[in-house]
Amino acid sequence: MKGRKAALDISINSIVVIIFAITMLGLGLGFIRGTFGSIGERVGDVISSTDLEKKPTASDPLTISTSRLEMKRGDTKIIQVGYYNFEDTDQNVGLVVDCGSNPAIKLTYPTDARPFRSTDSAGWKVSITASRNALSDTYACVVKSTVGSTTKKVQDFFIIIQ
């Protein structure tokens, strides 16, 4: 009888240890995913031209990943803006994104000018957040590439809040 009771104790202890180990593994993976999972979604990162969804060219030097962005109230989405330096000289190019003075839309993007060599291309990430109390409507926005105070190229896009 002692052999069966000892085997049962070892069996219960093994199950408890396995459950504890699986729980700790799950918590560890959750921590790592939470800590490092959003690194690729940081706003303000320069995107290489190979990572852009819509690549800029000499004939289309300012691109946006979508011309129509559909969102729900409270959503945050990221679009990509690409730029191709079509000039013969190196330039420091800035980005301006404007949806008017509408409080329903919050824009987050890098405001510092970035160096572009002649015939070089890259891009930016722009975070767009629709407020929770935004009206269901279509909002016109504009993206501009600038060198100093001079606007180089302009692209329009629309945000549709449902």
C-alpha positions in Angstrom: 0.0 0.0 0.0 2.9 2.3 0.7 4.2 1.9 -2.8 0.9 3.1 -4.3 0.7 6.1 -2.0 4.2 7.1 -2.7 3.6 6.8 -6.5 0.5 8.9 -6.2 2.4 11.6 -4.3 5.1 11.7 -7.0 2.4 11.8 -9.7 0.6 14.8 -8.0 3.9 16.6 -7.4 4.8 16.1 -11.1 1.5 17.5 -12.2 1.8 20.6 -10.0 5.4 21.2 -11.2 4.3 20.9 -14.8 1.4 23.3 -14.4 3.7 25.8 -12.6 6.3 25.6 -15.4 3.7 26.1 -18.1 2.3 29.1 -16.2 5.7 30.7 -15.8 6.5 30.1 -19.5 3.3 31.8 -20.5 3.9 34.8 -18.2 7.5 35.1 -19.6 6.4 35.0 -23.2 3.6 37.5 -22.5 6.2 39.9 -20.9 8.6 39.5 -23.8 5.9 40.0 -26.4 4.5 43.1 -24.5 8.0 44.6 -24.1 9.4 44.0 -27.6 6.3 43.4 -29.7 5.6 47.1 -30.5 9.1 48.0 -31.5 8.3 47.7 -35.2 5.2 49.9 -34.8 7.1 52.9 -33.4 6.1 56.1 -35.1 8.9 58.3 -36.5 11.0 55.5 -37.8 12.6 56.0 -41.2 11.4 53.3 -43.5 13.8 52.0 -46.1 12.5 52.2 -49.7 12.4 48.4 -49.9 9.9 48.2 -46.9 7.4 50.7 -48.3 4.1 49.4 -49.5 4.0 51.9 -52.4 7.5 52.8 -53.6 8.2 56.4 -54.7 9.8 57.0 -58.1 11.0 59.9 -60.1 7.6 60.2 -61.8 5.8 59.8 -58.4 8.2 61.1 -55.8 5.6 61.4 -52.9 3.6 58.3 -52.1 1.1 57.3 -49.4 0.3 53.6 -48.6 -3.4 54.3 -49.1 -5.5 57.1 -50.5 -8.6 56.0 -48.4 -8.2 55.1 -44.8 -11.3 53.6 -43.1 -11.3 53.7 -39.3 -13.7 53.3 -36.4 -14.0 55.7 -33.5 -11.1 55.3 -31.1 -8.9 53.4 -33.7 -5.3 54.1 -34.4 -3.8 53.2 -37.7 -0.4 53.7 -39.3 0.2 54.8 -42.9 3.5 54.9 -44.7 4.6 58.0 -46.6 7.5 57.5 -49.1 9.7 60.2 -50.7 12.1 60.0 -53.7 14.6 62.8 -54.0 14.3 63.7 -57.7 16.7 66.7 -57.4 20.3 66.6 -58.5 21.5 67.7 -55.0 21.3 66.2 -51.5 18.4 67.7 -49.5 17.0 67.7 -46.0 13.3 66.8 -46.5 10.6 67.4 -44.0 7.1 66.0 -43.7 3.9 67.9 -43.0 0.6 66.1 -42.6 -2.5 68.2 -42.2 -6.2 67.3 -41.7 -7.3 70.8 -40.8 -7.9 71.9 -37.3 -10.3 69.0 -36.7 -10.2 67.6 -33.1 -11.6 64.3 -34.3 -8.2 63.3 -35.8 -4.9 63.2 -34.0 -1.7 62.9 -36.2 1.7 61.8 -34.9 4.7 61.9 -37.2 8.3 63.0 -37.2 8.7 66.7 -37.7 12.5 66.9 -38.2 13.8 67.1 -41.7 15.7 64.0 -42.9 18.7 63.9 -45.2 18.1 62.5 -48.7 20.9 62.1 -51.2 20.2 62.7 -54.9 18.0 59.9 -56.3 17.6 58.3 -52.8 14.3 57.2 -51.4 12.9 56.3 -48.0 9.8 57.0 -45.9 8.1 57.8 -42.6 5.4 56.2 -40.5 2.4 58.4 -39.6 0.1 57.4 -36.8 -3.6 58.5 -37.2 -6.0 58.3 -34.3 -9.7 58.9 -34.6 -11.2 60.2 -31.3 -13.9 58.3 -29.6 -16.4 61.1 -30.1 -15.6 61.7 -33.7 -18.5 62.1 -36.1 -19.0 59.5 -38.8 -17.7 61.4 -41.8 -15.0 61.7 -44.5 -12.1 64.0 -43.7 -9.7 65.3 -46.4 -6.1 65.4 -45.4 -2.9 66.4 -47.2 0.7 65.2 -47.0 3.5 67.6 -48.1 7.2 67.1 -48.5 9.1 70.2 -47.7 12.7 71.5 -48.1 13.1 74.4 -45.7 9.9 76.5 -46.1 9.4 75.3 -49.7 6.7 72.7 -50.5 8.1 70.2 -53.0 5.3 67.7 -53.5 1.7 67.3 -52.3 -0.6 64.2 -52.0 -4.2 64.1 -50.8 -5.8 61.3 -48.9 -9.1 60.7 -47.1 -10.0 59.4 -43.7 -13.4 57.7 -43.4 -14.6 57.4 -39.8 -17.5 54.9 -39.4 
